[in-house]
Amino acid sequence: LRESILTAELKPGQTMVESSLADQFGVSRAPLREALQILNAEGLIELIPYHKTMVRRLTRNDIEELYSLRSTLEAFAIKRIIENVSPIDLEALDVCCAKMVDAAIANDPQLVSVFDHQFHDTLITLSNHNLLISTWNTVSQRVHQVLALRDMRRKDIEVMARSHIPIIDAIRSYDLPLATHLIEVHIATASDLIVDI
């Protein structure tokens, strides 16, 4: 269920019918209800007692908060990477980016989203800053969900996929102002695309 939400197979506001879900997963309602409680605690769904269960809606404010926090966290990660990481360590970002571009060329928005999320996870991990990684993990699921929703709606996924390359190049060149500017523009552009989710 979590994966269905994070990949936008189940979209914000979509009603989740317990009986249908139990049949779909071949489980009784007891474990399903436990799963729904966990997803509710994670903020991915809303349980409205005696009424309905639905995928949590994302408001404009949710998106603005998420993307402003992302911008701060990822800019800090880039600063740490430039200060502490050797160029060879950046190969993990190159690999994510190459896979993302290949998925975009194949016109597979869902796979683009997977590698897009992997790219940003890798960026945070390369910072080698445990508190930053922990903070990122708190918002990572919501980022994954929003990336999936965004990538499904974009018409220019190859352009978006390739927009990661200059970020890597700036990091590899130890150009902190440029790398920070590029990640901020990248994130701001993505947030502008998400309206009325």
Disulfide bonds with the S-S distance in Angstrom:
none
